[in-house]
Each structure stands twice: as C-alpha cells, then as structure tokens.
Amino acid sequence: MEVVVYRDSMTAGLRFPLHPLFVSFFNEFHVTPDQLTPNSWRISTYLLYLCLTNNIEPCLRLFRSIFDMYPVLGSNCYAYIQLKVKLLLPHFPSSNSGWRMRFFFVRPGVGQFPFKTCWRTPFCKHFNEPLDLDHELKARLDKILSLKPPGLHMSEVLSNENLRRVHIGSPEDMDNFDLGGVMDVAGFSNDIAEDMTLSPLNKKKRRTSTRKATAETTVVPHSTLHVTRDSDARA
C-alpha cells in the first residue's frame, strides 16, 4: 500500500519513523500523514519537540488538550489542527500555496507503518470532545504553556539538526527503510539525506537510485521504497 507524502509536510517537520504519539493519533482518529496540512505538521511537531526537550511526557490526551481538529473546507479527506490554548509559537508561513501539487509516494515494508494507510474521514468531532484533565496532565499542560519559543522562526526550531537531537526521525527501528531516499525526493540536500540514511548499504542504494532517476519517477531499488514525484493523483 502506497502512502502519499507531501514535500511541504516534510519541510514542516514530518519525519519517519513516526513518533508513537502520531501513531496513536492516526489510529484513534482515522487520520493518515498525508491527510494533515503542512502547518498542522508544523505545530504538532513543535509540540512534540517542546515535550522532548523539556522532559515532558507526550501523550494523546495532552495533544488533544492543546489542539482541535477540523476538516479542510470543501474536503472530507483533509484535516487541519489548530491551537485552542495560548501556546506561544515561533513564526511560520500562514499558508502553503500549492502544497497538494508537490508530493511523492512511499511504499513501506510490512509493519513499518503501524496504522491504516487508506484514507478515511477524520474523526474531528471525536477528537474535539472535552477532556477531564487530572492533576498530572494539567501540570504537564501548564508547563508547556509556560514555555517561550526556543527560536524566532519555526524553521530554525524544527531544523534537521534539532529534530535528530531528540530522535525525531531516527530510523534505527525500520530495517531497510531508505530514509535518505525519501529526504532526497522531498527536496532536502544530499548531505542531510545521507546523514539520515539508515546504513551505508542504504546510502549506496540512494546514490544508485539518484543516478537512475527520471524527471517524473524515482525508484529506490532493493528496498521497501517506491517514490513518484509531482503527479497529483489524490489531492
């Protein structure tokens, strides 16, 4: 089963393998990574980054206590999340014009994406149901809301270096997953892609695939990835 990955979402902070927080979110509320807007990835990855850098345990209830989710106007497939509390955010683009036209496909191996990859209608109303916060969760929420942004711009805070430092996008648990190939097709530099590749073997695969790439399709041979660029089949 192929999964659409939007390049703007990866620029915004989407990384593989997905953190268990996002896996829980997708499974419970019928969402896949490609159904969220790029800015949804920015603010949700930012929340995860704040938790991981401030010894705050991230969980789905904390996630729901900070965000609401709504369907994108005119679509039952796409959804966006927005703040419902006063969390200070670094600056980031208010829109991502044309983001649905910039995508490729990823075909994961068995068990690498522990959630359903088919598109379903997101459970927005269920996600937005009021929560009763216990003392421990309220303390975590209060700590999050007291934090000042660690940088002026979201792109600086969610840099590849910062994300790797807190193990967002560390592929050690995804055998044969050529993360470097994904990063290449997403438009990241070769150096960054090579740094994030799983192993020297996969680095060799990525370089081979780059040489064989056409203008329309990139195939990473002998791995679990198949990536196709810039042809809008579903958005």
C-alpha positions, 0 to 999 in steps of 0.5 A, spaced: 500 500 500 502 506 497 502 512 502 502 519 499 507 524 502 507 531 501 514 535 500 511 541 504 509 536 510 516 534 510 519 541 510 514 542 516 517 537 520 514 530 518 519 525 519 519 517 519 519 513 523 513 516 526 513 518 533 508 513 537 504 519 539 502 520 531 501 513 531 496 513 536 493 519 533 492 516 526 489 510 529 484 513 534 482 518 529 482 515 522 487 520 520 493 518 515 500 523 514 498 525 508 491 527 510 494 533 515 496 540 512 503 542 512 502 547 518 498 542 522 505 538 521 508 544 523 505 545 530 504 538 532 511 537 531 513 543 535 509 540 540 512 534 540 519 537 540 517 542 546 515 535 550 522 532 548 526 537 550 523 539 556 522 532 559 515 532 558 511 526 557 507 526 550 501 523 550 494 523 546 490 526 551 495 532 552 495 533 544 488 533 544 488 538 550 492 543 546 489 542 539 482 541 535 481 538 529 477 540 523 476 538 516 479 542 510 473 546 507 470 543 501 474 536 503 472 530 507 479 527 506 483 533 509 484 535 516 487 541 519 489 542 527 489 548 530 491 551 537 485 552 542 490 554 548 495 560 548 501 556 546 506 561 544 509 559 537 515 561 533 513 564 526 511 560 520 508 561 513 500 562 514 499 558 508 502 553 503 500 555 496 500 549 492 502 544 497 497 538 494 501 539 487 508 537 490 508 530 493 511 523 492 509 516 494 512 511 499 511 504 499 513 501 506 515 494 508 510 490 512 509 493 519 513 499 518 507 503 518 503 501 524 496 504 522 491 504 516 494 507 510 487 508 506 484 514 507 478 515 511 474 521 514 477 524 520 474 523 526 474 531 528 468 531 532 471 525 536 477 528 537 474 535 539 470 532 545 472 535 552 477 532 556 477 531 564 484 533 565 487 530 572 492 533 576 498 530 572 496 532 565 494 539 567 501 540 570 504 537 564 499 542 560 501 548 564 508 547 563 508 547 556 504 553 556 509 556 560 514 555 555 517 561 550 519 559 543 526 556 543 527 560 536 524 566 532 522 562 526 519 555 526 524 553 521 530 554 525 526 550 531 524 544 527 531 544 523 534 537 521 539 538 526 534 539 532 529 534 530 535 528 530 537 531 537 531 528 540 530 522 535 525 525 531 526 521 525 531 516 527 530 510 523 534 505 527 527 501 528 525 500 520 530 495 517 531 497 510 527 503 510 531 508 505 530 514 509 535 518 505 531 516 499 525 519 501 529 526 504 532 526 497 525 526 493 522 531 498 527 536 496 532 536 502 540 536 500 544 530 499 548 531 505 542 531 510 539 525 506 545 521 507 546 523 514 539 520 515 540 514 511 539 508 515 546 504 513 551 505 508 548 499 504 542 504 504 546 510 502 549 506 496 542 504 494 540 512 494 546 514 490 544 508 485 537 510 485 539 518 484 543 516 478 537 512 475 532 517 476 527 520 471 524 527 471 517 524 473 519 517 477 524 515 482 525 508 484 529 506 490 531 499 488 532 493 493 528 496 498 521 497 501 521 504 497 517 506 491 517 514 490 513 518 484 514 525 484 509 531 482 503 527 479 497 529 483 493 523 483 489 524 490 489 531 492 
